[in-house]
Amino acid sequence: MKTTLALLTSALLACTAQAGTTIELAAGASLPAANDMISATVYAEASGSNPAELARRVNQDIAEALKLIKSKPGIAAKSGQQHTYPVYGQNQKIENWRMRSEIVLESKDQASVSDLLGKLQQMRLAVGNLVQQPSPATRLATEDETTRAAIHAFQNRAKLVAEVFGKPYRVKQLNIQHNGATPPMPMLRASRAMMKAEAEPLPIEAGESLVTTTINGQIELAD
């Protein structure tokens, strides 16, 4: 047993003695990705003294909106958040109630969503926010490209460092991270008079999102 421990200790010391200098490096790459997916939140909201009456009015608006949405192919819809909360006065007593119910829309058909949002606003619904971003497939394809570019950049930087020191190197560790998102566009609720007057589709400009891959890692220079 003592002989085995002695051999293991000797091997560990030998490996430690052969270890070279460790250097931390970072590299990255960024590419634009088309915002081919649109997500919008629309909501119905009402205020009053009777919560039951509010629920009836809001649910009716949501039901009418869903009928219109379901008639539009290529647009997915799901229920969003629902809130009913009291409105307090200066005396800290409940003066009113407010209810809000949301629908979340998703589609790759920007023109259809633009037209639909214009019609929904005429139906007393408001646009809460609008997010345009790459679809999962588009983002994944762009991330693959930025990953290749970032790895090449890391390799080039590692070679440069090794050449300056005049020593060969090996990669010890790599950490690959992806990021890049489009922030939501807040939409102000229009008055009912404005919504009745609006017959045009909601203007939407898709644009692009910057997808970035960052690599942090370590290389070891041979001594």
URURBEL-V527975 format. One record per helix or strand of 2 or more residues. SS is the DSSP state (~ for helix, > for strand). FROM is the first residue (numbers start at 1). TO is the last residue. If there is no record, write none. Layout:
ss->SS from->FROM to->TO
ss->SS from->FROM to->TO
This chain:
ss->~ from->2 to->18
ss->> from->21 to->34
ss->> from->37 to->48
ss->~ from->51 to->70
ss->> from->76 to->88
ss->> from->94 to->107
ss->~ from->110 to->122
ss->> from->126 to->133
ss->~ from->136 to->165
ss->> from->169 to->179
ss->> from->185 to->186
ss->~ from->192 to->197
ss->> from->208 to->221
